[in-house]
Amino acid sequence: MSFRKTKKIIEEGDVVILYLSPNKMHSLEVKAKISNKKDEIVDNVFQTTYGALKVISLIGQKYGSKVKLTRGWAYVLQPTPELWTLTLPHRTQIIYSPDISLIIHLMELKPGSVIIETGTGSGSLSHSLIRTIRPNGHLYTFDFHEQRVFIASAEFERHGLSNYVTLRKRDICLEGFGEDLKHKVDAVFLDLPHPWLAIEHATIALKEKGGKLCSFSPCIEQAQRTCAKLICEGFIELNTYECLQREMNVQYRSLSVLDLECLKYKHTNEDMARKNKKKQEEKLLTAIHTESLPGHTGFVTIATLPPCYARKQEKRESS
Ligand SMILES: C[S@@+](CC[C@H](N)C(=O)[O-])C[C@H]1O[C@@H](n2cnc3c(N)ncnc32)[C@H](O)[C@@H]1O
């Protein structure tokens, strides 16, 4: 239940993040027993590169505290959607936090928003969407893959998020989002191989006052086809973005310093020039771009559906 509210102390049933280093984190469910590969019920002992952890020993520990492993130690953290994205079991390709934050910003989501997401996939984006629209908004998430729907549903339940999300198994390109969602939602998000097949259905689900449609596609050809269909369906203000993360490396470096006094006297006072030469290197705090640039993930297309009456008027004027 630790996703829903901030807690101080770890309780049985919580999902926690075991933090070994920035690149080594694991999510664990705090329970005494688990079933092994032979389907036998055994003690829940989690193995890490720094040794084993008896998971049940976490009960009563403070979130954020340091816990002992048999060959080292780790921090035990409260889960957030960002940490979940980094540690979740992958069933599909997932969307990562830099793209997720852009998507949430572009769709103008806030507490109270009612939104559609498809496909659910591994539920990476869903967790961030739920945090944004809580406590009085709702996420309707669709996937046509039965097992993915089943696992994601169990995860939402385990994370205490079931009240904010409805998960449905459906091929939305063929069947649409359902009669009960007609003109009910503020925004529709698509992460599908053929998003253009879902756009007409999205116009039915979006509120009569209009709303946002956002689509994530790895290939530019998919984004182009999506934009063409969006224009056909009356969407306006189309923009496609690529979010590239460029990190800064902050460190002390010895750098030569231009000594103006020294330069001034260089030709007249050799002594002073020699004295100042010693000062010509200084340790300075610098910030430079890292050499590697994390690669392409996908193109994020955002579009606005204007209110119904504006669309009808435009149709009348153009006919
Ligand atoms: C790339 S994954 C989505 C990953 C998700 N955004 C995340 O961050 O975890 C795409 C999902 O769309 C589902 N899908 C593909 N076509 C679909 C369709 N026509 N209707 C419903 N779901 C579909 C697939 O089963 C898959 O789980």
PDBQT file of the ligand as one rigid body, heavy atoms in Angstrom, charges set to zero:
ROOT
HETATM    1  C1  LIG A 401       4.620  -0.475 -25.711  1.00  0.00    +0.000 C 
HETATM    2  S1  LIG A 401       3.363  -1.196 -24.767  1.00  0.00    +0.000 S 
HETATM    3  C2  LIG A 401       2.807   0.118 -23.728  1.00  0.00    +0.000 C 
HETATM    4  C3  LIG A 401       3.779   0.387 -22.595  1.00  0.00    +0.000 C 
HETATM    5  C4  LIG A 401       3.250   1.350 -21.573  1.00  0.00    +0.000 C 
HETATM    6  N1  LIG A 401       3.050   2.664 -22.132  1.00  0.00    +0.000 N 
HETATM    7  C5  LIG A 401       4.213   1.436 -20.386  1.00  0.00    +0.000 C 
HETATM    8  O1  LIG A 401       4.803   2.518 -20.176  1.00  0.00    +0.000 OA
HETATM    9  O2  LIG A 401       4.387   0.442 -19.673  1.00  0.00    +0.000 OA
HETATM   10  C6  LIG A 401       2.057  -1.297 -25.935  1.00  0.00    +0.000 C 
HETATM   11  C7  LIG A 401       0.870  -2.107 -25.424  1.00  0.00    +0.000 C 
HETATM   12  O3  LIG A 401      -0.222  -1.863 -26.294  1.00  0.00    +0.000 OA
HETATM   13  C8  LIG A 401      -0.995  -3.049 -26.387  1.00  0.00    +0.000 C 
HETATM   14  N2  LIG A 401      -1.779  -2.939 -27.642  1.00  0.00    +0.000 N 
HETATM   15  C9  LIG A 401      -1.322  -2.947 -28.912  1.00  0.00    +0.000 A 
HETATM   16  N3  LIG A 401      -2.337  -2.786 -29.793  1.00  0.00    +0.000 NA
HETATM   17  C10 LIG A 401      -3.472  -2.675 -29.040  1.00  0.00    +0.000 A 
HETATM   18  C11 LIG A 401      -4.839  -2.497 -29.359  1.00  0.00    +0.000 A 
HETATM   19  N4  LIG A 401      -5.264  -2.422 -30.625  1.00  0.00    +0.000 N 
HETATM   20  N5  LIG A 401      -5.735  -2.411 -28.345  1.00  0.00    +0.000 NA
HETATM   21  C12 LIG A 401      -5.318  -2.493 -27.058  1.00  0.00    +0.000 A 
HETATM   22  N6  LIG A 401      -4.036  -2.661 -26.696  1.00  0.00    +0.000 NA
HETATM   23  C13 LIG A 401      -3.117  -2.768 -27.675  1.00  0.00    +0.000 A 
HETATM   24  C14 LIG A 401       0.045  -4.166 -26.374  1.00  0.00    +0.000 C 
HETATM   25  O4  LIG A 401      -0.531  -5.379 -25.907  1.00  0.00    +0.000 OA
HETATM   26  C15 LIG A 401       1.097  -3.600 -25.406  1.00  0.00    +0.000 C 
HETATM   27  O5  LIG A 401       0.903  -4.109 -24.106  1.00  0.00    +0.000 OA
ENDROOT
TORSDOF 0
